[in-house]
């Protein structure tokens, strides 16, 4: 399962994240860009450092928390990813990517009931997205385990 999660996270890594908006102050945007670059190159610990810097300057940045969560998840630090995702949801509960990463992270720590909730929320927000079929497969498998 960890290989599957890593592949899924690699697929969504920053393809579904909004670009740093003009309302984000310049240093934060720079930290996010650097963090994304390090994440894309597989240097997750350095990426986390840059995302932490972005969060310290903009503690309400859902994108920074989500970005850090993706780096944590790729490091198999799923509990830290889930903590970061909780903050991301606090500041932007309408971003489906948050719930996608959250569902994968819950699956990784074998918290299937919470994974089901996250998959359902993802599908509620994004019923026809390109990853909806993946979400539906996970949800069907997990719900089958509870019958």
C-alpha positions in Angstrom: 0.0 0.0 0.0 2.8 2.5 0.7 4.0 2.2 -2.9 0.5 3.0 -4.1 0.3 6.0 -1.8 3.7 7.3 -2.9 2.6 7.0 -6.6 -0.7 8.8 -5.9 1.0 11.6 -4.0 3.6 11.9 -6.8 0.8 12.3 -9.3 -0.9 15.1 -7.4 2.3 16.8 -6.1 1.6 20.4 -7.0 -0.3 19.7 -10.1 -3.5 20.4 -8.3 -2.3 23.2 -6.0 -3.2 26.7 -6.9 -0.3 29.0 -7.7 0.7 31.3 -5.0 -1.7 34.2 -5.4 -0.9 37.8 -5.6 -2.4 38.2 -2.1 0.4 36.2 -0.7 3.3 38.3 0.3 6.4 37.9 -1.9 8.7 36.1 0.5 6.0 33.5 1.2 5.5 32.9 -2.5 9.2 32.5 -2.9 9.3 29.9 0.0 6.4 28.0 -1.6 8.1 27.9 -5.0 11.4 26.7 -3.5 9.6 24.1 -1.3 7.7 22.8 -4.4 10.9 22.6 -6.3 12.6 20.6 -3.6 9.5 18.4 -3.3 9.5 17.7 -7.0 13.2 16.7 -6.8 12.5 14.4 -3.8 14.3 16.5 -1.2 11.3 16.4 1.2 13.2 17.5 4.3 14.5 20.7 2.7 11.0 21.3 1.2 9.5 21.0 4.7 11.9 23.7 5.9 10.8 26.1 3.2 7.1 25.3 3.8 7.7 26.0 7.5 9.2 29.4 6.6 6.2 30.2 4.5 3.8 29.2 7.4 5.8 31.3 9.9 5.2 34.3 7.6 1.6 33.4 6.6 0.1 31.2 9.3 -3.3 31.1 7.5 -1.9 29.8 4.2 -3.8 26.6 3.4 -1.5 26.1 0.4 1.6 26.1 2.6 0.0 23.6 5.0 -1.1 21.4 2.1 2.3 21.6 0.5 4.0 20.6 3.7 1.6 17.7 4.2 2.5 16.4 0.8 6.2 16.5 1.6 5.5 14.8 5.0 3.5 12.1 3.3 6.2 11.4 0.8 8.6 11.0 3.7 6.0 8.5 5.2 5.5 10.9 8.1 1.8 10.4 7.9 0.8 11.7 11.3 2.6 14.9 10.7 0.9 15.1 7.3 -2.5 14.7 8.9 -1.7 17.4 11.4 -0.7 19.8 8.6 -3.8 18.8 6.6 -6.0 19.7 9.6 -4.6 23.2 9.5 -5.1 23.4 5.7 -8.7 22.5 6.2 -9.1 25.1 8.8 -8.1 27.8 6.3 -9.6 26.3 3.1 -12.2 23.5 3.5 -13.1 23.7 -0.2 -9.8 22.4 -1.7 -10.4 18.8 -2.8 -6.7 18.1 -3.0 -6.5 18.5 0.8 -9.0 15.6 1.2 -7.3 13.5 -1.4 -4.0 13.7 0.5 -5.8 13.3 3.8 -7.6 10.1 2.6 -4.3 8.6 1.4 -2.6 9.5 4.7 -5.4 8.0 6.7 -5.1 4.8 4.7 -1.4 4.7 5.3 -1.9 4.7 9.1 -4.8 2.3 8.7 -7.5 4.6 9.9 -10.0 3.4 7.4 -13.1 5.1 8.9 -11.4 8.5 8.6 -10.2 7.6 5.1 -13.8 6.9 4.1 -14.9 10.3 5.4 -12.0 12.1 3.5 -12.7 10.2 0.3 -16.4 11.1 0.5 -15.5 14.8 1.1 -13.1 14.7 -1.9 -15.9 13.2 -4.1 -18.4 15.7 -2.8 -16.1 18.6 -3.8 -14.8 17.1 -7.0 -17.2 14.4 -8.4 -15.8 14.6 -11.9 -12.1 15.4 -11.4 -9.5 13.3 -13.1 -8.8 11.4 -9.9 -12.4 10.8 -9.0 -12.3 7.2 -10.3 -9.3 6.5 -8.1 -11.2 7.9 -5.1 -14.2 5.8 -5.9 -12.1 2.7 -6.1 -10.6 3.4 -2.7 -13.9 4.2 -1.2 -15.5 1.0 -2.6 -12.7 -1.1 -1.2 -12.7 0.5 2.2 -16.5 0.4 2.5 -16.4 -3.3 1.5 -14.1 -3.9 4.5 -16.8 -2.6 6.9 -19.5 -4.9 5.6 
